[in-house]
Amino acid sequence: MATANIDQNERPKCPICLDDFKTPRELPCAHTFCESCLRSYIMKEATKQPLSKEIDCPVCRQPVSPSQKHKTFQEWASLFPYNTVLQTTSSSKSKLDYICQACIHESVSITADGFCVVCKEAMCGNCIKFHKKQKLLKNHNIIPMDEISGNLQNVIKYVTRFTCSDHNEDEVQFYCRDHKIAFCGSCTFLHHKTCYKVVDLKTESSRPMQTANAGEIIEKLKNIEGHLMKFIGMNESSIRKLEANVQGFSDQIRELKKKLIADLDALEKKVKNEGKRLINEQMIVNKENNHRCLSLLHAVRNSCFNFERVNEFGTNVQKFLTAEKVASHLETYYKQVREQYERIDLTTVALTFASQVESMLSMPSSDYGKLVTYKSSKKLCMQEAHLQKIRLGYSDSFITGITSLPGNRLIMVEFYSKSCILLNASYEIVSRYSSETRYVGICATGEDEVAISTEGEDIHILSVRNDVISPVRTISARYCSTGVCDIGNGHIAITGYIDLRTCFWGLISTKGKEKCFHQFESGHGICYIAVNESNTKFYVTVPTSDALHCFDICGKNQFVYKSDDLLGPSGVAVAKGGSVFVLGMNSSNIHRLSSEGSVLDIISTIDLHPTAICCLTNTDSFIVTHYSRFEISIFRTK
């Protein structure tokens, strides 16, 4: 079976215990938990509201209850339907030995021989006989376990069944577009006889748009999963730092003990004890936050996994109803993702010493230093940043420059293939030009002309007239130029590096006449440059120092932007309103800054590594290319 090859980390897991499912039970809201985990949760909730006839789902907080509400809270967990799809895919075995669910209630473990598709429970031979003898149960369809055990397609085909919420024995047949709910034939006359948009369920589920919706839902689930994985990484990184702090305290103290051994022995004892206490307290907070993230991650993965399989093997009705259920949770998932982000606590602990070291001898040893906690900054934009993704039909993995042209055209350069490519408004390749040297940056210098920086000192001026790329002339940039941007009036701004420690930026005409050059020490690498509308501020990225420099027209450094969240800055662009967008290639994000260098947003690109950027004329969007991905993305700014 295909599920036998699923990686351990990718298998569906219980959002409560974070382990493989054991007797998974599915709540009406479509979230699944181990029966034992669910029972413990229900009993805990029951102590808070002993008279309640429903509980809140641990994931989406939607009120749910079993069909037999008169049963005791202890029995509730076993009354919810068995999720055979997740049980099948959460096991490493190619074929599962299902246990009779009825006998489990009597603390007896017997291998199941059949599966009731109405009750959604596996049964042994004796229980099947008893089942068929009951007047109300004798017509239930019981499938031999050999037909479904270990076969996910058959599990979905036979086991997945959607019943009416008001009449549990009847399958849903109709769908109300007004209330967005499926129901049986009886409910058509009882609850929806005045509704105008009641349609046959099979007809509704066969609409072409449902397939598109399925892909969109899966993509959003994957997006949420990506955010949660990043949050988990942040939590784990913070935990590792906290674990390393204790040793760090000891090392700091030992240095000081060389001069003040007697007094510092007492301080070491105090700091270790207090430090461990503070760290343990903080680690508990971080581990609880991480557990919540993992819990939500598994819930999202389970929804995505379950939905993908139903979408692959299920009927149209099954696909439609599963999509309806999962889609109803998307907003809740996004809300919970934001909540998880707000809970992330990046507090760490550091040891500080008093500045008046000479007066330390007169101080009590307990006053030599103290432990402090401080929080690292974190900022995340949870908006729907990706407006569109476009997959390009070529194999180069490093698009280092891109710019827009009149007519909604794009032109970009490929580093490794030494090529320049022109795309039409439909993002189709209409022209390609190859060079003997590698291209790096590009900018438009007119309606039908572009300037391209190379790996050396040359800058190529190319024509794109009539959608045909052709060379015009080559000018010298004096040093190794990597970034280029247009400033109008036949001039361009360029940047690059002179040696391993020194970078430069300057202005030069497209005819090759130098105007000014400025040097600054900040490392080297593929630097990029952008300028504001008034040509008064020039922004230069330097990847080796993880910095963005801002200069005025005279070359004076206005500010240097650095952040723990900006690693390997690459492309930079200035929007019409003055906002500066800086790409973090190694940190997989986009920083939006004010013209003065204060951070406004940090847009996560999840697993993408952005390299080049250009703002689209007269829009609130910009184009970004990604390293090792043969696609470009259009982002919407807010």
Sequence and secondary structure as in RCSB ss.txt:
>XXXX:A:sequence
MATANIDQNERPKCPICLDDFKTPRELPCAHTFCESCLRSYIMKEATKQPLSKEIDCPVCRQPVSPSQKHKTFQE
WASLFPYNTVLQTTSSSKSKLDYICQACIHESVSITADGFCVVCKEAMCGNCIKFHKKQKLLKNHNIIPMDEISG
NLQNVIKYVTRFTCSDHNEDEVQFYCRDHKIAFCGSCTFLHHKTCYKVVDLKTESSRPMQTANAGEIIEKLKNIE
GHLMKFIGMNESSIRKLEANVQGFSDQIRELKKKLIADLDALEKKVKNEGKRLINEQMIVNKENNHRCLSLLHAV
RNSCFNFERVNEFGTNVQKFLTAEKVASHLETYYKQVREQYERIDLTTVALTFASQVESMLSMPSSDYGKLVTYK
SSKKLCMQEAHLQKIRLGYSDSFITGITSLPGNRLIMVEFYSKSCILLNASYEIVSRYSSETRYVGICATGEDEV
AISTEGEDIHILSVRNDVISPVRTISARYCSTGVCDIGNGHIAITGYIDLRTCFWGLISTKGKEKCFHQFESGHG
ICYIAVNESNTKFYVTVPTSDALHCFDICGKNQFVYKSDDLLGPSGVAVAKGGSVFVLGMNSSNIHRLSSEGSVL
DIISTIDLHPTAICCLTNTDSFIVTHYSRFEISIFRTK
>XXXX:A:secstr
 GGGGS GGGS B TTT SB SSEEE TTS EEEHHHHHHHHHHHHHH TT S EE TTT  EE  S TTS HHH
HHHHS B HHHHHHS SSSS   B HHHHTTT   B  EEETTTTEEE HHHHHHHHHSTTTTT  EEEHHHHTT
 HHHIIIII   B SS TTSB  EEETTTTEEE HHHHHHT TT S EEEHHHHHTSTHHHHHHHHHHHHHHHHH
HHHHHHHHHHHHHHHHHHHHHHHHHHHHHHHHTT HHHHHHHHHHHHHHHHHHHHHHHHHHHHHHHHHHHHHHHH
HHHHHHHHHHHHHS HHHHHHHHHHHHHHHHHHHHHHHHHHHH   EEEEEEE S GGGGGGS GGGSEEEEEEE
     B S  EEEEEE SS  S EEEEEEETTTEEEEEETTTTEEEEE TTS EEEEEE SS EEEEEEEETTEE
EEEESSSEEEEEE GGG  EEEEEEE SSEEEEEEEEETTEEEEEEESSSSEEEEEEEETTS EEEEEEEES  S
S EEEE TTS  EEEEEGGGTEEEEE TT  EEEEE  TT  SEEEEEE TTS EEEEETTTTEEEEE TTS EE
EEEE TT  EEEEEE TTSSEEEEEETT SEEEEEE  
